[in-house]
Amino acid sequence: MTVLLKVFIKIVVAVTLGFVLRKRHIIDERMQKGLSDMLLLAILPFSILSSSNYEKTPEVAHGMIVTLVAALIYYIVSLVAMRLLSRKLPYEEKEKRVFVTMTVFANTGFVGFPVMSALYGNHGLLLAVVFNLAYNLFMYTYGVHLLSGKTGKLKDLLLNPVNIASVAAILIFASPLSFPSYVSEPIDLIASMTVPLSMIIIGSNLAAIPFAKVLGDPKSYLISLMRLIILPGAMLLGMFFVFRGISMAPATASVTVLMCALPCGSMNVILSEKYNCAPEFAARSTVLSMILCMVTLPVMVYVCSQLFI
């Protein structure tokens, strides 16, 4: 609990800093976009490559396979379930599409990577990278199709810097090669910026949204309920039975559950704006889930630490 408390104190301080900087206009909209691009296109890929230098053991390799299988099952089952549920909701058609993507696709990269790295080190980050591969596969195919009515471009999937770094990290981990110190140390130096910068950007995002509209939208609360409690709760239950049935590292089970307990992904907002699919609804839901996640995620971390030992 002491370790978890220290991690979340760091996160809260960094988020608060971003909030204050945006309120004082030190970070403006243009700077925030630049920081976000820098994080996604440069720093996150370095962080992913850094995780590949983790100690190569059969236990970690087994954990990667378990995480990938669990992620694939999660996306298939949750997409089907949420699509069926959305048809029964009294929402507009575009809001129903947003409901599906917002409940299923969490912020696995922007929030998931730094949080898993902070909690479980390079081992956790490597497992998060594997989980994120499944996210990208479904988000840039079915997710894009759902929000746009079109099929996602294979080029966007293959040339995404995070995907390239993810595949490279897994190949490096699987090979007998490892980075020499004069290569790994600069990579680690840049990777260490991931957690503070991502949390500062999140704080800046929160400062730019009028809370009255966010807190007064009942539809967004339903999305947060599914995103932060119901779906991760189902994954927690499933992983608990698997954990008891097969040999598995506690970190593997915990990371797999926690990657399902993250707030709504910002990519949902970006794509909904691009295809004019209820973008304001998507933005409100994302911010609300981010706020509520400050409470639900620590609880989920604690539960995992007690169950998976």
Rosetta blueprint (number, residue, H / E / L):
1 M L
2 T H
3 V H
4 L H
5 L H
6 K H
7 V H
8 F H
9 I H
10 K H
11 I H
12 V H
13 V H
14 A H
15 V H
16 T H
17 L H
18 G H
19 F H
20 V H
21 L H
22 R H
23 K H
24 R L
25 H L
26 I L
27 I L
28 D L
29 E H
30 R H
31 M H
32 Q H
33 K H
34 G H
35 L H
36 S H
37 D H
38 M H
39 L H
40 L H
41 L H
42 A H
43 I H
44 L H
45 P H
46 F H
47 S H
48 I H
49 L H
50 S H
51 S H
52 S L
53 N L
54 Y L
55 E L
56 K L
57 T L
58 P H
59 E H
60 V H
61 A H
62 H H
63 G H
64 M H
65 I H
66 V H
67 T H
68 L H
69 V H
70 A H
71 A H
72 L H
73 I H
74 Y H
75 Y H
76 I H
77 V H
78 S H
79 L H
80 V H
81 A H
82 M H
83 R H
84 L H
85 L H
86 S H
87 R L
88 K L
89 L L
90 P L
91 Y L
92 E L
93 E H
94 K H
95 E H
96 K H
97 R H
98 V H
99 F H
100 V H
101 T H
102 M H
103 T H
104 V H
105 F L
106 A E
107 N L
108 T H
109 G H
110 F H
111 V H
112 G H
113 F H
114 P H
115 V H
116 M H
117 S H
118 A H
119 L H
120 Y H
121 G H
122 N H
123 H H
124 G H
125 L H
126 L H
127 L H
128 A H
129 V H
130 V H
131 F H
132 N H
133 L H
134 A H
135 Y H
136 N H
137 L H
138 F H
139 M H
140 Y H
141 T H
142 Y H
143 G H
144 V H
145 H H
146 L H
147 L H
148 S H
149 G L
150 K L
151 T L
152 G L
153 K L
154 L H
155 K H
156 D H
157 L H
158 L H
159 L L
160 N L
161 P H
162 V H
163 N H
164 I H
165 A H
166 S H
167 V H
168 A H
169 A H
170 I H
171 L H
172 I H
173 F H
174 A H
175 S L
176 P L
177 L L
178 S L
179 F L
180 P L
181 S H
182 Y H
183 V H
184 S H
185 E H
186 P H
187 I H
188 D H
189 L H
190 I H
191 A H
192 S L
193 M L
194 T H
195 V H
196 P H
197 L H
198 S H
199 M H
200 I H
201 I H
202 I H
203 G H
204 S H
205 N H
206 L H
207 A H
208 A L
209 I L
210 P L
211 F H
212 A H
213 K H
214 V H
215 L H
216 G L
217 D L
218 P H
219 K H
220 S H
221 Y H
222 L H
223 I H
224 S H
225 L H
226 M H
227 R H
228 L H
229 I H
230 I H
231 L H
232 P H
233 G H
234 A H
235 M H
236 L H
237 L H
238 G H
239 M H
240 F H
241 F H
242 V H
243 F H
244 R H
245 G H
246 I L
247 S L
248 M L
249 A L
250 P H
251 A H
252 T H
253 A H
254 S H
255 V H
256 T H
257 V H
258 L H
259 M L
260 C L
261 A L
262 L L
263 P L
264 C E
265 G L
266 S H
267 M H
268 N H
269 V H
270 I H
271 L H
272 S H
273 E H
274 K H
275 Y L
276 N L
277 C L
278 A L
279 P H
280 E H
281 F H
282 A H
283 A H
284 R H
285 S H
286 T H
287 V H
288 L H
289 S H
290 M H
291 I H
292 L H
293 C H
294 M H
295 V H
296 T H
297 L H
298 P H
299 V H
300 M H
301 V H
302 Y H
303 V H
304 C H
305 S H
306 Q H
307 L H
308 F L
309 I L
